[in-house]
Amino acid sequence: ANRTVAENLSKIKVKDKPVPFPYRVHDNPDEEKLVPFIAFAKKFGHSFDTSSPDAIAASFNQMLKDVHGKPEQHVLEQLGIRTMAKAKYTIENVGHYGLGFEHYCHFTSPIRRYPDVMVHRILEQALNNNIRPDKKLEEKCRHSSERERAAMEAERAANKYKQVEYMQNFLGDEFEGVISGVASFGFWVETVEHKCEGLVSIHSLSEYDDFRHVETDYCLAGLRSGRTFRMGDKVWIKVIAANLDKRQLDYEWVVASGLKEVRSVKLKVNSKKKKP
């Protein structure tokens, strides 16, 4: 329905001009993010055809198929998602890259999305042969996109609060985690069982080694030991503290022989993704 409505209303013109319409668009991948990702994926044997947006999409799909069940599956899936542009509402139709549609809109849920209401109003006008172009439609689209992002940020903040609240029940307990992100000031760990994430500060590793951020490998690498903390690696952590006011968690790295850890290093984990 979303696709059909957008396709049909895109054909309607008033005074030889297309009727302003609130499309749901998803632009091509961000080139600045795509280039380092492709270089990283090649290290695992995955090649990309960048000759056209369709070729890139086909390469992505092939990579996801080939990587299924392999150790690098999680990291490549997560990094691939981050190369994608954000979907938004606008009267400028650039298509929906993620779905592969030339025309797309949000039509089916007017009870919870205002853009759907705008589409219903335009559709009603079209059915009654009484199209009245809305000169402020782009402004309304921009506002809807902004409120969508604000709602998502509020949802993430609420989820983080409840995660920290929940983890207060497990102080002193140990869990398996996966490194979910890497930056120059540390890396994030998400527990496998609870999906609760926190930041491991690079300063807490100074007694073990001098670590540097290797952007092309999405990892922190020790200059002396060669030890790396790479996105997608598994580690064991111990829950040390859970601060509700700051919505942050403190973890401690725990040695697990099955994961080939070198030695025990205490790591403080902060759930906020910004430099202290």
C-alpha positions as CSV (number, residue, x, y, z in Angstrom):
1,A,0.0,0.0,0.0
2,N,2.8,2.5,0.9
3,R,4.4,1.9,-2.5
4,T,1.2,1.9,-4.5
5,V,-0.2,5.1,-3.1
6,A,3.1,6.9,-3.7
7,E,3.4,5.7,-7.2
8,N,-0.1,6.7,-8.2
9,L,-0.1,10.2,-6.5
10,S,3.3,11.0,-8.1
11,K,1.6,10.9,-11.5
12,I,-0.9,13.6,-10.6
13,K,-0.1,17.2,-11.7
14,V,-1.7,20.6,-11.2
15,K,-0.9,23.2,-13.8
16,D,1.7,20.8,-15.3
17,K,3.5,20.6,-12.0
18,P,3.7,17.5,-9.7
19,V,1.6,17.8,-6.6
20,P,3.7,18.3,-3.4
21,F,3.7,14.9,-1.6
22,P,5.3,13.7,1.6
23,Y,7.6,10.9,0.4
24,R,9.5,8.6,2.8
25,V,13.0,8.6,1.2
26,H,16.2,6.8,2.0
27,D,19.2,8.1,0.1
28,N,22.3,6.2,-1.1
29,P,24.9,5.1,1.4
30,D,27.3,7.8,2.8
31,E,30.4,7.7,0.6
32,E,32.7,8.8,3.4
33,K,31.5,5.9,5.6
34,L,31.3,3.4,2.7
35,V,34.9,3.6,1.6
36,P,36.5,2.5,4.9
37,F,33.8,-0.1,5.3
38,I,34.6,-1.7,1.9
39,A,38.3,-1.7,2.7
40,F,37.5,-3.4,6.0
41,A,35.2,-6.0,4.4
42,K,37.9,-6.9,1.8
43,K,40.1,-8.1,4.7
44,F,37.5,-10.8,5.2
45,G,37.5,-11.7,1.5
46,H,34.4,-9.7,0.5
47,S,34.5,-7.6,-2.7
48,F,32.2,-4.7,-3.6
49,D,31.1,-3.4,-7.0
50,T,30.7,0.4,-6.6
51,S,29.8,1.2,-10.2
52,S,26.2,2.1,-9.3
53,P,23.9,2.2,-6.3
54,D,22.2,-1.0,-7.5
55,A,25.6,-2.7,-7.8
56,I,26.5,-1.6,-4.2
57,A,23.2,-3.0,-2.9
58,A,23.8,-6.3,-4.7
59,S,27.3,-6.5,-3.2
60,F,25.9,-5.8,0.3
61,N,23.3,-8.6,-0.1
62,Q,25.9,-11.0,-1.3
63,M,28.2,-10.2,1.6
64,L,25.4,-10.7,4.1
65,K,24.7,-14.1,2.5
66,D,28.3,-15.2,2.5
67,V,29.1,-14.0,6.1
68,H,26.1,-15.8,7.7
69,G,27.3,-18.0,10.5
70,K,30.9,-16.8,10.4
71,P,32.7,-15.0,13.3
72,E,32.8,-11.7,11.4
73,Q,29.0,-11.7,10.8
74,H,28.1,-9.4,13.7
75,V,30.7,-6.8,13.1
76,L,30.1,-6.6,9.3
77,E,26.4,-6.4,9.8
78,Q,26.6,-3.6,12.3
79,L,29.2,-1.6,10.4
80,G,27.2,-2.0,7.2
81,I,24.1,-0.5,8.8
82,R,26.2,2.5,9.9
83,T,27.1,3.3,6.3
84,M,23.5,3.8,5.5
85,A,21.8,7.2,5.2
86,K,18.9,8.1,7.6
87,A,15.4,7.8,6.2
88,K,13.3,11.0,6.3
89,Y,10.2,12.7,5.0
90,T,10.4,15.2,2.1
91,I,8.6,16.3,-1.0
92,E,11.8,15.8,-3.0
93,N,11.6,12.1,-4.1
94,V,15.0,10.4,-4.3
95,G,13.6,7.0,-3.8
96,H,14.1,4.5,-1.0
97,Y,17.5,2.9,-1.3
98,G,17.0,0.4,1.5
99,L,13.8,-1.1,0.0
100,G,14.8,-0.6,-3.6
101,F,11.6,1.4,-4.4
102,E,11.5,4.4,-6.7
103,H,8.3,5.7,-4.9
104,Y,7.5,5.2,-1.3
105,C,5.5,6.8,1.5
106,H,4.0,6.1,4.9
107,F,0.3,5.5,4.5
108,T,-0.9,2.6,6.6
109,S,-0.6,4.1,10.2
110,P,-2.4,7.5,10.4
111,I,-3.3,6.7,14.1
112,R,0.3,7.0,15.1
113,R,2.2,9.0,12.4
114,Y,1.3,12.5,11.2
115,P,2.9,12.0,7.7
116,D,0.4,9.2,7.1
117,V,-2.4,11.7,7.9
118,M,-0.9,14.1,5.3
119,V,-0.9,11.4,2.7
120,H,-4.5,10.5,3.5
121,R,-5.6,14.1,3.1
122,I,-3.9,14.4,-0.3
123,L,-5.4,11.0,-1.4
124,E,-8.8,12.2,-0.4
125,Q,-8.4,15.4,-2.4
126,A,-7.3,13.3,-5.4
127,L,-10.2,11.0,-5.2
128,N,-12.6,14.0,-5.1
129,N,-10.7,15.8,-8.0
130,N,-10.0,18.7,-5.6
131,I,-6.2,18.9,-5.2
132,R,-5.1,21.8,-3.2
133,P,-1.2,21.9,-3.1
134,D,0.2,22.6,0.4
135,K,2.9,25.2,0.1
136,K,4.1,24.4,3.7
137,L,4.3,20.6,3.1
138,E,8.1,20.5,3.0
139,E,8.2,22.4,6.3
140,K,5.8,19.8,7.8
141,C,7.9,17.0,6.5
142,R,11.0,18.5,8.0
143,H,9.2,18.9,11.4
144,S,8.0,15.3,11.2
145,S,11.5,14.0,10.6
146,E,12.8,16.0,13.5
147,R,10.2,14.8,15.9
148,E,10.9,11.2,14.7
149,R,14.5,11.6,15.7
150,A,13.6,13.1,19.0
151,A,11.3,10.2,19.8
152,M,14.0,7.7,18.9
153,E,16.5,9.6,21.2
154,A,13.9,9.6,24.0
155,E,13.4,5.8,23.5
156,R,17.1,5.1,23.7
157,A,17.5,7.2,26.8
158,A,14.6,5.4,28.5
159,N,16.0,2.0,27.5
160,K,19.4,2.9,28.8
161,Y,17.9,3.9,32.2
162,K,16.0,0.7,32.5
163,Q,19.1,-1.3,31.5
164,V,21.1,0.3,34.3
165,E,18.2,-0.2,36.7
166,Y,18.1,-3.9,35.8
167,M,21.8,-4.4,36.0
168,Q,21.8,-3.2,39.6
169,N,20.5,-6.7,40.4
170,F,23.7,-8.2,39.1
171,L,26.5,-6.3,40.9
172,G,29.5,-8.6,41.2
173,D,28.2,-11.1,38.6
174,E,30.2,-12.0,35.5
175,F,28.8,-12.1,31.9
176,E,30.0,-12.7,28.4
177,G,30.0,-9.6,26.2
178,V,30.7,-8.4,22.7
179,I,32.6,-5.3,21.7
180,S,30.0,-3.2,19.9
181,G,32.0,-0.1,19.0
182,V,35.5,1.4,19.1
183,A,36.7,4.9,19.4
184,S,40.0,6.7,20.1
185,F,39.0,7.0,23.8
186,G,37.8,3.4,24.4
187,F,35.4,0.8,23.2
188,W,31.8,-0.3,24.0
189,V,30.8,-3.7,25.4
190,E,27.3,-5.2,25.1
191,T,26.4,-8.1,27.3
192,V,25.2,-11.1,25.4
193,E,22.5,-12.1,27.9
194,H,21.1,-8.6,28.6
195,K,22.1,-6.4,25.7
196,C,23.4,-3.8,28.1
197,E,26.2,-1.6,26.8
198,G,28.9,0.4,28.3
199,L,32.2,2.2,27.4
200,V,35.6,0.8,28.3
201,S,37.9,3.8,28.8
202,I,41.3,3.5,27.1
203,H,42.9,5.1,30.2
204,S,42.0,2.0,32.3
205,L,44.3,0.0,30.0
206,S,47.4,2.1,30.5
207,E,49.0,-0.2,33.1
208,Y,48.8,-3.1,30.6
209,D,49.9,-1.4,27.4
210,D,49.8,1.8,25.4
211,F,46.8,1.4,23.1
212,R,46.1,3.3,19.9
213,H,43.0,3.5,17.8
214,V,43.3,1.9,14.4
215,E,40.4,3.3,12.5
216,T,40.7,1.1,9.4
217,D,40.5,-2.0,11.5
218,Y,37.9,-0.7,14.0
219,C,40.1,-1.7,16.9
220,L,42.4,-0.6,19.7
221,A,45.9,-2.1,19.4
222,G,48.6,-2.4,22.0
223,L,51.9,-1.0,20.8
224,R,54.0,-3.5,22.9
225,S,51.9,-6.6,23.3
226,G,50.1,-6.5,20.0
227,R,46.9,-7.2,21.9
228,T,43.8,-5.8,20.1
229,F,40.2,-5.0,21.1
230,R,38.3,-5.2,17.9
231,M,34.6,-4.6,17.2
232,G,32.9,-8.0,17.3
233,D,35.4,-9.6,19.8
234,K,34.0,-11.5,22.7
235,V,35.1,-10.6,26.3
236,W,34.0,-11.5,29.8
237,I,33.1,-8.7,32.2
238,K,32.1,-8.4,35.9
239,V,29.4,-5.9,36.9
240,I,31.0,-3.4,39.3
241,A,28.6,-0.4,39.5
242,A,25.4,0.8,38.0
243,N,24.7,4.6,38.2
244,L,21.0,5.5,37.5
245,D,21.6,9.2,37.7
246,K,24.2,9.1,35.0
247,R,22.7,6.1,33.2
248,Q,26.1,4.4,33.1
249,L,27.6,1.1,34.0
250,D,31.1,0.1,35.3
251,Y,32.5,-3.3,34.2
252,E,35.7,-5.1,34.9
253,W,37.4,-7.3,32.3
254,V,37.6,-10.9,33.4
255,V,40.1,-13.4,32.0
256,A,38.5,-16.4,30.2
257,S,40.9,-19.0,28.8
258,G,38.4,-20.1,26.2
259,L,38.6,-16.6,24.7
260,K,42.4,-16.6,24.7
261,E,42.7,-13.5,26.9
262,V,46.3,-12.7,27.9
263,R,45.8,-11.5,31.5
264,S,43.4,-9.8,33.8
265,V,43.0,-6.0,33.3
266,K,40.5,-3.9,35.2
267,L,38.4,-1.9,32.7
268,K,35.9,0.7,33.7
269,V,32.9,0.9,31.5
270,N,30.8,4.0,31.0
271,S,27.6,3.7,29.0
272,K,27.7,7.2,27.5
273,K,29.3,7.3,24.1
274,K,31.4,10.4,24.5
275,K,34.9,11.3,25.7
276,P,35.1,11.8,29.5
